[in-house]
Amino acid sequence: MHHTDPALDTLFLPFTEARLTLPDEVLFLRARDGAALRRHRIPTLICEQSFKPDAEALQRAGFSVTPLVDSRQYPLAMVLPPRQRDETRALLARAVASVQPGGVVMASASNDEGARSIEADLKQLTGAINTMSKSKCRVFWSEPLNAERINQSVLAQWRELDAPRSIANDRFISRPGVFAWDRIDNASTLLAAHLPSDLTGRAGDLGVGYGYLSAELLTRCPRINALDCYEAEQRALDLARQNLSAFEARVPIRHLWHDVTTGLPHQYDVIVTNPPFHTQSRTDRPDIGRRFIAVAATALKPGGSLWLVANRHLPYESILDASFGSTRIVTQDQGFKIIEAIKTKTSTPERRKQ
């Protein structure tokens, strides 16, 4: 079942209204699958998508998708911009650099996701632009580009905006667009502070981000002897690989580009997680966190433990009680709760009497 995607629908409006003609070759950055994309048959469509659920949806629909495209040029580059301003500006700059002379860059966003400011950014980069509106979204596109039309100094500046850089007094490398990219978030800090030093065995970090929680786990818990890092966003996973490289001499670490909600391929003694509780569009999605908990319960060995941090208001207790032999709130602080859940040793969660 496909949810509605007004920004994607609006992106194709200039073609359905005959304001533009679709070329045979198109680059689509932050591409998403949907009815509008399937309706327009594009002989060569290259989709870039580093978020695993969206990448898998595109692949299932038969599109060619990669986490990072090569640097060749296209007659049209389309963008569905993310929320983070620096990441979006870098993406627009890359789109401009990816079109041939005479090519066009176009983008679409919903009004409440900053469509007007993104439109202003594209105008600053490319000069005159065209705009259409529909379904509380805007689509905007450049005039056919040439070197004179493009603001070359803005282009050069913006292409560097999402470059990896040091944060937290040089402890980590991060970049715009990754969760809590410019700091160590308070929830993860609180969870790390309560991890017992005697945690033992094979561990999994669900939603590793740029790697803070995994680094703390390996620092505080010397008996962890293997670690698997799961992350749906490839841009974050690449950072975690860098940030955890110093531990690899002591502990084997696997970095898995993976959508945790689809289940885990391995079994663990310990799982730690600060699960996402909203989508990329920032709407509250406690079902994602509940799914992380259910998946963790299935992937833990009998007697294994889940260490979880969540916003205090999120309704996770019922799924925890249904999935684990025992659960306890370790602490509540700063609007967060730290929970330890132990998988029962006697029966699987599926057979447990309610």
C-alpha positions in Angstrom: 0.0 0.0 0.0 1.4 3.4 -1.0 0.8 6.4 1.3 0.2 9.7 -0.5 3.2 11.8 -1.3 2.0 15.3 -2.3 5.6 16.6 -2.8 6.3 13.8 -5.3 3.0 14.4 -7.0 3.6 18.1 -7.3 7.2 17.5 -8.6 5.7 16.1 -11.8 3.1 18.9 -12.2 5.1 20.8 -14.8 5.2 17.7 -17.0 1.5 16.9 -16.7 0.6 20.5 -17.4 3.0 20.6 -20.4 5.2 23.4 -18.9 8.2 21.1 -19.3 9.1 18.0 -21.4 10.6 15.1 -19.6 14.0 14.1 -21.2 15.1 10.5 -21.7 17.7 10.8 -18.9 16.9 12.1 -15.4 18.9 12.2 -12.2 16.6 12.1 -9.1 18.2 13.0 -5.8 16.6 11.9 -2.6 14.2 9.9 -4.8 11.0 8.3 -3.5 8.7 5.8 -5.1 5.1 6.6 -5.8 2.3 6.7 -8.3 3.5 9.9 -10.0 7.0 8.5 -10.6 5.5 5.2 -12.0 3.1 7.1 -14.4 6.0 8.9 -16.2 8.1 6.4 -18.0 11.7 7.7 -18.1 14.0 5.5 -20.2 17.1 6.3 -18.0 16.2 7.3 -14.5 19.0 7.3 -11.9 17.7 7.4 -8.4 19.9 8.4 -5.5 18.6 7.5 -2.0 20.6 6.8 1.1 17.7 6.0 3.4 17.2 2.3 3.2 13.3 2.0 3.4 13.0 4.5 0.5 15.8 2.8 -1.4 14.2 -0.6 -1.0 10.7 0.8 -2.1 12.3 2.1 -5.3 14.1 -1.2 -6.0 10.9 -3.2 -5.5 9.2 -0.9 -8.0 12.0 -1.7 -10.5 14.0 1.5 -10.5 17.7 1.8 -10.5 18.8 3.1 -7.2 22.2 3.9 -5.5 23.2 5.5 -2.2 25.5 7.9 -4.1 25.5 8.6 -7.8 28.6 9.2 -9.9 29.5 12.6 -11.2 28.3 12.4 -14.8 25.9 15.0 -16.1 22.2 14.9 -17.0 19.7 17.1 -18.9 17.4 17.2 -15.8 18.1 16.8 -12.1 15.1 16.5 -9.8 15.3 16.9 -6.0 13.0 16.1 -3.1 14.8 18.1 -0.5 15.3 17.0 3.1 14.4 19.2 6.1 17.9 20.2 7.1 18.9 23.5 5.5 22.6 22.8 5.0 22.0 19.3 3.6 19.4 20.7 1.2 21.6 23.5 0.0 24.4 21.1 -0.6 22.0 18.8 -2.5 20.7 21.7 -4.7 24.3 22.6 -5.5 25.1 19.0 -6.4 22.0 19.0 -8.6 23.2 22.1 -10.4 26.7 20.6 -10.9 25.1 17.5 -12.2 23.2 19.0 -15.2 24.6 19.5 -18.7 24.7 23.0 -20.2 21.1 23.8 -21.1 19.9 21.4 -18.4 17.3 22.1 -15.7 17.2 21.6 -11.9 13.8 21.2 -10.3 12.7 20.6 -6.7 9.4 20.1 -4.8 8.6 20.5 -1.1 5.5 21.0 1.0 4.8 24.4 2.4 5.3 23.3 6.0 8.6 21.7 5.1 10.1 25.1 4.0 9.2 25.1 0.3 9.4 28.9 0.1 12.9 29.1 1.6 14.1 26.2 -0.6 12.6 28.0 -3.7 14.5 31.2 -2.7 17.7 29.1 -2.4 17.3 27.6 -5.9 16.7 31.1 -7.2 19.9 32.4 -5.5 21.9 29.6 -7.1 20.4 29.6 -10.6 18.9 33.1 -11.2 15.3 33.2 -12.6 13.1 30.3 -11.7 9.5 29.1 -12.4 7.0 28.0 -9.8 3.7 26.0 -9.6 1.7 25.1 -6.5 -0.6 22.3 -5.7 -1.8 20.3 -2.6 0.0 22.7 -0.2 3.3 22.0 -2.0 5.4 24.0 -4.4 7.5 22.8 -7.4 10.1 25.2 -8.8 12.7 24.8 -11.5 15.5 26.8 -13.1 15.7 28.2 -16.6 18.0 26.2 -18.9 21.4 26.6 -17.1 24.7 27.9 -18.4 27.9 29.0 -16.6 26.8 32.7 -16.7 23.4 32.0 -15.1 24.8 30.0 -12.2 26.1 31.9 -9.1 29.5 30.2 -9.1 30.6 31.5 -5.6 27.3 30.3 -4.0 27.6 27.0 -5.8 31.2 26.4 -4.5 30.2 27.4 -1.0 27.0 25.3 -0.8 28.6 22.2 -2.2 30.7 22.0 1.0 27.8 22.6 3.5 27.2 19.0 4.3 30.8 17.9 4.4 31.8 15.8 7.4 33.3 17.7 10.3 34.4 17.3 13.9 31.9 17.8 16.7 32.0 17.3 20.5 35.5 18.5 21.0 36.8 16.4 18.1 35.4 13.1 19.6 33.3 12.4 16.6 32.9 13.2 12.9 29.4 14.2 11.8 27.5 16.1 9.1 24.3 18.0 8.6 21.1 15.9 8.1 22.1 13.1 10.4 20.1 12.8 13.7 21.4 15.3 16.3 24.2 15.9 13.9 26.0 18.8 15.7 25.9 17.5 19.3 25.6 14.5 21.5 21.9 14.3 22.2 20.7 14.3 25.8 18.7 11.0 25.5 21.7 9.0 24.3 23.9 10.6 27.0 21.5 9.6 29.7 21.3 6.0 28.3 25.1 5.7 28.1 25.5 6.9 31.7 23.2 4.0 32.9 24.7 1.2 31.0 26.1 -1.4 33.5 29.8 -2.1 33.0 29.2 -5.9 33.2 27.2 -6.2 30.0 28.6 -9.2 28.2 28.7 -10.9 24.8 27.5 -9.9 21.3 25.7 -6.5 21.1 23.6 -4.8 18.6 23.0 -1.0 18.3 19.7 -0.3 16.6 19.8 3.0 14.8 23.5 3.7 15.4 23.5 7.2 13.9 27.0 8.6 13.8 28.1 6.1 16.5 28.0 7.9 19.9 26.1 5.2 21.8 28.2 2.3 20.4 31.4 4.2 21.3 30.1 4.6 24.9 29.0 0.9 25.1 32.4 -0.3 24.0 34.2 2.1 26.3 32.1 1.4 29.4 31.5 -2.4 28.9 34.8 -4.2 28.3 33.1 -7.6 28.1 31.2 -6.8 25.0 33.1 -9.0 22.4 31.3 -8.2 19.2 29.1 -5.4 17.9 26.7 -5.0 15.0 25.6 -1.4 14.1 22.3 -1.1 12.3 21.4 2.1 10.5 18.9 2.9 7.8 20.6 6.2 6.7 23.8 5.4 4.8 25.2 8.9 5.4 25.1 8.2 9.2 26.5 4.7 8.9 29.5 5.9 7.0 30.2 8.3 9.9 29.8 5.5 12.5 32.3 3.4 10.6 34.9 6.2 10.9 34.0 7.0 14.5 34.2 3.4 15.7 37.3 2.4 13.8 39.5 2.8 16.9 37.7 0.0 18.6 38.1 -2.5 15.8 41.5 -3.8 17.1 39.7 -5.0 20.2 36.2 -5.9 19.0 34.8 -7.1 15.6 32.3 -4.5 14.4 29.8 -4.9 11.5 28.1 -1.9 10.0 24.8 -2.9 8.4 22.8 -0.6 6.1 19.5 -2.0 7.3 15.8 -1.1 8.0 15.4 -2.4 11.6 11.6 -2.5 11.3 12.0 -5.4 8.8 13.6 -7.6 11.5 17.2 -8.5 12.3 19.3 -11.3 10.8 21.4 -12.2 13.9 21.0 -13.0 17.6 22.3 -10.9 20.5 23.1 -10.9 24.2 22.6 -7.2 24.5 20.8 -4.6 22.4 21.0 -0.8 23.0 18.8 1.7 21.2 17.6 5.3 21.1 14.9 4.5 18.5 13.5 7.1 16.1 10.0 8.1 17.0 9.2 10.3 14.0 9.6 10.1 10.3 11.9 12.3 8.3 8.9 14.7 8.0 8.9 15.0 11.8 5.5 13.6 12.4 5.2 11.6 15.6 5.5 7.8 14.8 5.6 5.9 18.1 4.8 2.7 16.0 8.5 2.8 14.8 9.8 2.7 18.3 7.3 -0.1 19.2 8.5 -2.0 16.2 12.2 -1.6 17.3 11.2 -3.1 20.7 9.4 -6.1 19.1 12.3 -6.7 16.8 14.8 -6.5 19.6 12.8 -9.0 21.6 12.9 -11.5 18.7 16.7 -11.0 18.2 17.7 -11.3 21.8 18.9 -14.7 23.1 17.0 -16.0 26.2 18.1 -14.0 29.2 19.4 -11.2 26.9 18.8 -7.6 27.8 17.5 -4.5 25.9 18.6 -1.1 27.1 16.4 1.6 25.7 15.9 5.4 26.0 12.6 7.1 25.1 10.8 10.3 25.6 8.8 9.9 28.7 5.4 10.3 27.0 5.9 7.6 24.4 3.6 4.6 24.9 6.0 1.7 24.9 5.0 -0.1 28.1 2.5 -2.5 26.6 4.8 -3.8 23.9 7.6 -4.1 26.4 5.4 -6.1 28.8 4.1 -8.3 25.9 7.6 -9.0 24.5 9.8 -9.4 27.5 9.9 -11.5 30.7 10.7 -8.5 32.9 11.0 -4.7 32.4 11.9 -1.9 34.7 12.3 1.8 34.4 15.9 2.5 35.5 15.5 6.2 35.7 13.4 9.1 34.5 15.2 12.4 33.9 15.1 15.5 31.6 11.8 14.2 30.0 13.3 10.8 29.2 13.0 7.3 30.6 15.7 4.6 30.6 14.3 1.1 30.4 15.9 -2.3 30.9 14.0 -5.3 29.5 15.1 -8.9 30.0 14.0 -11.6 27.6 12.5 -14.5 29.5 14.6 -17.6 29.6 11.7 -20.1 29.7 9.6 -19.3 26.6 9.5 -17.2 23.5 7.6 -13.9 23.6 5.1 -15.4 21.1 4.0 -18.1 23.5 4.0 -16.2 26.7 0.6 -16.0 28.4 -0.8 -12.5 28.8 
